[in-house]
């Protein structure tokens, strides 16, 4: 089965490409490399070369907002007699802070890009899509852990673009009978890296996410970890998140794709998390202990667009999919630190 992975050179995308190849899928990646690295996919290929496994991956440089690029891509594989059958859609911007400062950029890339992608998919009768959504769509909620039917009320532009795309996908699904298979995967907080240490999270510039910030402080690349707020209503005053190993998340995408293939039509929303909450200080403490390092921290004011607690109720995913998260927080910290040690400058 040939699968198109948009944004496949990114952190979650590259790990998912690796997992897809391990399952025998033929994949095409389209990525603009605006916020990712070409070396990530080269490393994916290298892992398979080392294991004497034939790769089935093609890479296209392009922006999903460019309809001509997508059209040529779909047409090429149709003419080869091996058309694209499904899409795993990662492409988009993902920084809460950046979305607050530049919302127009987020609406353009995330929403307009998705509309263009869906238009071309429909043209070529490719109507199976697994969409990279986010737990940020829930906003601030007192109903924890969060179920998929929780109130949708995002508190930042990034989250609002994810809600808009989910709505577009819902409208698209209901516009035709027996046509579309759609899954919205609402991620919580993916961290860690592949156990080989060959691929991992490599932010361009100062990290927006907490985990690469921690690894870079531990490595001496950055001076200290800035913690946004120490007065949240939690046991230690810091935010609580549901952290999931990136490889568990990657495997969840494949399980979702295989789940959709069992139906004539389907739309489903699924939380992908471990269902366990960890505070910022608990994460730092675990990282220090398992890796025998010290993290210098400094408290700052709360960050605009943040919320106190996000924990997944993952029961629906556990019941629907042939999947469950297998790697604990210790494994996340070990694998993430291994990536940092082997790649002190990331993919640079």
C-alpha positions in Angstrom: 0.0 0.0 0.0 1.4 3.4 -1.0 1.0 6.1 1.6 1.8 9.8 1.3 3.2 11.4 4.5 3.0 15.2 4.5 5.6 16.8 6.7 7.4 13.5 7.0 10.8 15.0 7.7 9.6 16.5 11.0 10.0 15.0 14.5 6.9 12.8 14.6 6.8 12.4 10.8 10.3 10.9 10.5 9.6 8.4 13.3 6.3 7.5 11.7 8.1 7.0 8.3 10.4 4.6 10.1 7.5 2.6 11.6 5.7 2.5 8.3 8.8 1.1 6.5 9.1 -1.5 9.3 5.5 -2.6 8.5 6.2 -2.9 4.8 4.5 0.2 3.5 5.7 2.1 0.4 5.8 5.7 1.3 6.2 9.1 -0.3 7.2 12.1 1.8 6.4 15.7 0.9 8.1 18.3 3.0 9.0 22.0 2.4 11.9 21.7 5.0 10.9 25.1 6.3 10.9 23.7 9.9 12.6 20.3 9.4 15.8 18.7 8.1 16.6 16.7 5.1 19.0 14.6 7.1 16.1 13.1 9.2 14.9 11.0 6.2 18.5 10.2 5.2 18.9 8.7 8.7 15.7 6.8 8.3 17.0 5.3 5.1 20.4 4.6 6.7 18.7 2.6 9.5 17.2 0.3 6.9 20.4 0.1 4.8 22.3 -1.1 7.9 19.7 -3.8 8.4 19.9 -4.9 4.7 16.3 -4.0 4.2 15.2 -2.6 0.8 13.7 0.9 1.3 10.4 1.9 -0.3 10.5 5.7 0.3 10.4 8.5 -2.2 10.9 12.1 -1.2 9.4 15.2 -2.8 10.4 18.8 -1.8 7.3 20.9 -1.8 4.7 22.9 0.0 1.2 21.4 0.4 -0.3 24.8 -0.3 1.0 24.4 -3.9 -1.8 22.6 -5.7 0.3 22.1 -8.8 3.0 20.2 -6.9 0.4 17.9 -5.2 -1.4 17.3 -8.5 1.8 16.3 -10.3 2.7 14.0 -7.3 -0.6 12.2 -7.3 -0.7 12.0 -11.1 2.8 10.5 -11.3 2.0 7.5 -9.1 -1.4 7.0 -10.8 0.3 6.8 -14.1 2.8 4.3 -12.7 -0.1 2.1 -11.8 0.6 2.3 -8.1 -1.5 5.2 -6.9 -1.5 6.9 -3.5 -4.1 5.1 -1.3 -3.9 7.0 1.9 -2.4 10.1 3.5 -0.9 10.7 7.0 -1.0 14.5 7.4 1.6 16.1 9.6 2.5 19.2 7.6 1.9 22.4 9.5 3.3 24.8 12.1 3.0 23.8 15.7 4.3 26.4 18.1 1.8 27.9 20.5 3.9 31.0 21.1 4.5 31.6 17.4 0.8 31.2 16.6 0.0 33.9 19.1 2.5 36.2 17.5 1.7 35.3 13.9 -1.8 33.9 13.6 -2.1 34.6 9.9 0.9 32.4 9.1 -0.8 29.5 11.0 -4.2 29.9 9.3 -2.5 30.0 5.9 -0.1 27.0 6.3 -2.2 24.8 8.5 -5.7 25.4 7.2 -5.2 26.5 3.6 -2.6 23.7 3.2 -5.1 21.1 4.4 -7.8 22.3 2.1 -5.5 22.1 -0.9 -4.4 18.6 0.1 -8.0 17.4 0.5 -9.0 18.9 -2.9 -6.2 17.0 -4.7 -6.9 13.8 -2.7 -10.5 13.9 -3.8 -9.6 14.5 -7.4 -7.5 11.3 -7.4 -9.9 9.1 -5.4 -7.6 9.0 -2.4 -10.0 9.3 0.5 -8.3 7.9 3.5 -6.5 10.4 5.8 -5.0 10.2 9.3 -4.7 13.8 10.5 -2.2 15.1 13.1 -4.5 17.0 15.4 -3.7 18.1 19.0 -4.9 18.0 22.6 -4.6 21.8 22.6 -8.1 21.9 21.0 -9.6 21.1 24.5 -8.2 24.3 26.0 -8.8 24.7 29.7 -11.0 21.9 31.1 -11.9 20.7 34.6 -13.0 17.3 33.2 -9.8 15.2 33.5 -8.7 13.0 32.0 -10.0 14.4 28.8 -12.3 12.3 26.7 -12.8 12.8 23.0 -16.3 14.2 23.6 -15.0 16.9 26.0 -15.8 20.5 25.2 -13.7 21.9 22.3 -12.4 25.3 23.4 -8.9 26.1 22.3 -7.2 29.1 23.8 -4.6 29.9 21.2 -4.5 30.3 17.4 -2.6 27.0 16.9 -5.3 25.1 18.6 -8.0 27.0 16.7 -6.4 26.0 13.4 -6.5 22.3 14.4 -10.2 22.7 15.3 -10.9 24.3 11.9 -9.2 21.4 10.1 -11.1 18.8 12.1 -14.3 20.7 11.1 -13.3 20.7 7.5 -12.7 17.0 7.6 -16.0 16.4 9.3 -17.8 18.4 6.6 -15.9 16.6 3.9 -16.8 13.2 5.4 -20.5 14.1 5.6 -20.7 15.5 2.1 -20.5 12.1 0.4 -21.8 8.7 1.3 -19.4 5.7 1.5 -16.5 7.8 0.4 -14.1 9.0 3.1 -12.2 7.3 5.9 -10.9 9.9 8.4 -9.1 9.8 11.8 -8.2 12.9 13.8 -5.4 11.9 16.2 -5.3 14.3 19.1 -1.7 14.1 20.4 -0.7 15.0 23.9 3.0 15.5 24.4 5.4 13.3 22.3 9.0 13.2 23.6 12.0 10.9 23.4 13.6 9.6 20.3 14.3 6.4 18.4 16.3 3.9 20.4 19.1 4.0 17.9 19.8 7.6 18.6 19.9 8.3 14.9 16.7 10.3 14.6 15.1 12.6 17.2 13.8 16.1 17.8 16.0 18.7 16.2 14.4 22.2 16.5 15.7 25.0 14.4 16.9 27.8 16.8 15.7 27.9 20.4 13.3 25.0 21.1 9.6 25.7 21.6 9.0 22.4 23.3 10.1 21.5 26.8 12.0 18.2 26.2 14.6 19.4 23.6 15.1 22.4 25.9 15.9 20.0 28.8 18.3 17.9 26.7 20.1 21.1 25.5 20.4 22.5 29.0 21.8 19.1 30.2 24.3 19.2 27.3 25.4 22.8 28.1 24.0 24.1 24.8 21.6 26.3 26.7 22.2 27.8 30.2 19.0 27.0 32.0 15.4 25.7 31.6 12.8 28.5 31.9 9.7 27.1 33.6 6.6 29.2 32.8 4.8 29.6 36.1 5.2 28.2 39.6 1.7 29.1 40.8 -0.4 26.7 38.8 -3.0 24.7 40.9 -0.9 21.5 41.0 1.1 19.7 43.7 4.3 21.5 42.8 2.9 24.6 41.1 4.1 23.6 37.6 2.0 22.5 34.6 1.0 18.9 34.2 1.2 17.1 30.8 0.6 13.6 29.4 4.0 12.6 27.9 4.1 9.8 25.3 7.1 8.3 23.6 7.4 9.4 20.0 7.7 5.8 18.8 4.5 4.8 20.6 2.9 7.7 18.8 4.3 6.7 15.5 3.0 3.1 15.9 -0.4 4.6 16.8 -0.6 6.1 13.4 -0.1 2.8 11.7 -2.6 1.1 14.0 -5.1 3.9 13.1 -4.5 3.5 9.3 -5.1 -0.2 9.6 -8.2 0.4 11.7 -9.6 2.7 9.0 -9.0 0.1 6.3 -11.5 -2.2 7.9 -14.4 0.2 7.1 -16.2 1.3 3.9 -16.4 4.8 5.5 -15.5 6.1 8.9 -14.6 9.2 10.9 -13.2 9.0 14.3 -11.5 11.2 16.9 -8.9 9.5 19.1 -6.7 10.7 21.9 -3.2 9.4 21.7 -1.5 9.7 25.1 -0.6 7.5 28.1 -3.3 8.7 30.3 -0.8 9.7 33.0 0.1 13.2 34.1 3.6 14.4 34.8 4.5 17.9 36.1 7.3 19.9 34.6 9.4 19.5 37.8 8.6 15.7 37.9 9.9 15.4 34.3 13.0 17.3 35.1 13.6 15.2 38.2 13.2 11.9 36.3 15.5 13.1 33.5 18.2 14.1 36.0 18.0 10.8 37.9 18.0 8.3 35.0 20.7 10.2 33.1 22.8 11.3 36.1 22.8 14.9 35.0 21.8 18.3 36.5 19.3 20.7 34.9 19.5 24.3 35.9 16.0 25.8 36.1 14.6 29.3 36.4 11.0 30.2 37.0 9.3 32.8 34.8 5.7 34.2 34.4 3.0 32.0 32.9 3.1 31.9 29.1 0.2 33.3 27.1 -1.8 30.4 25.6 -0.8 27.8 28.2 -3.2 25.8 30.3 -2.6 24.0 33.6 -3.3 20.3 33.0 -3.7 18.1 29.9 -4.1 14.4 30.5 -5.6 12.0 28.0 -8.4 9.5 28.5 -7.0 7.0 25.9 -9.6 4.3 26.5 -11.2 4.7 23.0 -7.9 4.3 21.2 -7.0 1.3 23.4 -10.3 -0.3 22.6 -10.4 0.5 18.8 -6.8 0.1 17.8 -4.4 -2.8 18.0 -2.2 -0.5 20.0 -1.1 0.6 23.4 1.8 2.8 24.6 4.6 0.5 25.8 7.4 2.9 26.7 7.5 4.7 30.1 8.9 8.1 31.1 12.3 6.6 32.0 12.6 5.2 28.5 11.6 8.6 27.0 14.3 10.3 29.0 17.0 7.7 28.2 16.2 7.7 24.5 16.0 11.5 24.3 19.3 11.9 26.1 21.0 9.3 23.8 19.8 11.3 20.8 21.3 14.5 22.3 24.6 12.9 23.1 25.1 11.4 19.7 23.8 14.5 17.9 24.9 17.6 19.9 23.9 19.9 17.1 20.9 17.9 16.0 20.8 17.4 12.2 23.0 20.5 11.6 
